[in-house]
Amino acid sequence: MRQHRAEVPQVQARRGGDEVGAARSRSDLAYVLSRQGRTGPALRQIGLARQSLTGADAGRLQMMQALVLKVMGRRLDALAA
């Protein structure tokens, strides 16, 4: 019997038409990537999530971007974010 890889949450959400859920999953993934030191991919996920989030979710994402930029040593960019 062939085993299938579990789909990542943002793919499942997008397939179900839940763009906000997919964007929230991207935000969570950005956090994990940044904790692993993979700041470039983290910023890419933040960029992809930005277009679908508003309100508190958008604010949380903006804070995540600032934290990633700070980790990268880009303090002025982090403050501007």
C-alpha positions in Angstrom: 0.0 0.0 0.0 1.4 3.4 -1.0 1.7 6.0 1.6 0.7 9.6 0.8 2.4 12.7 2.3 0.1 14.8 4.4 -0.7 18.0 2.8 0.5 21.2 4.4 -2.3 23.2 6.0 -2.1 26.2 3.6 -2.6 23.8 0.7 -5.6 22.2 2.4 -7.1 25.6 3.2 -6.6 27.0 -0.2 -8.2 24.0 -1.9 -11.1 24.5 0.4 -11.4 28.1 -0.7 -10.2 29.5 2.7 -7.6 32.1 1.6 -7.5 33.6 5.1 -6.8 30.2 6.7 -4.1 29.6 4.1 -2.5 33.0 4.9 -2.6 32.2 8.6 -0.9 28.9 8.0 1.8 30.8 6.0 2.3 33.1 8.9 2.8 30.1 11.2 5.2 28.6 8.8 7.1 31.9 8.6 7.6 31.7 12.4 8.9 28.1 12.3 11.2 29.0 9.4 12.6 32.0 11.2 13.3 30.0 14.3 15.2 27.5 12.2 17.3 30.4 10.9 15.7 30.3 7.4 14.9 33.9 7.2 14.7 34.3 3.5 12.0 31.6 3.1 10.3 33.1 6.1 10.1 36.5 4.5 8.7 34.9 1.3 5.9 33.2 3.2 5.1 36.6 4.9 4.9 38.2 1.5 2.6 35.6 0.2 0.3 35.8 3.3 0.1 39.6 3.3 -2.4 39.9 0.5 -5.1 37.9 2.2 -4.9 39.2 5.8 -6.6 42.2 7.4 -7.1 43.6 10.9 -5.5 41.8 13.8 -4.1 39.0 11.5 -2.4 41.6 9.3 -0.9 43.2 12.4 0.4 39.9 13.7 2.0 39.3 10.3 3.6 42.7 10.3 5.1 42.0 13.8 6.4 38.7 12.5 8.1 40.5 9.6 9.7 42.9 12.0 11.0 40.0 14.1 12.5 38.2 11.1 14.1 41.4 9.9 15.6 42.0 13.4 17.0 38.5 13.4 18.6 39.2 10.1 20.3 42.3 11.6 18.2 44.7 9.6 17.1 46.7 12.7 16.1 49.9 10.8 13.9 47.9 8.4 12.4 46.1 11.4 11.5 49.4 13.0 10.0 50.6 9.7 7.9 47.4 9.4 
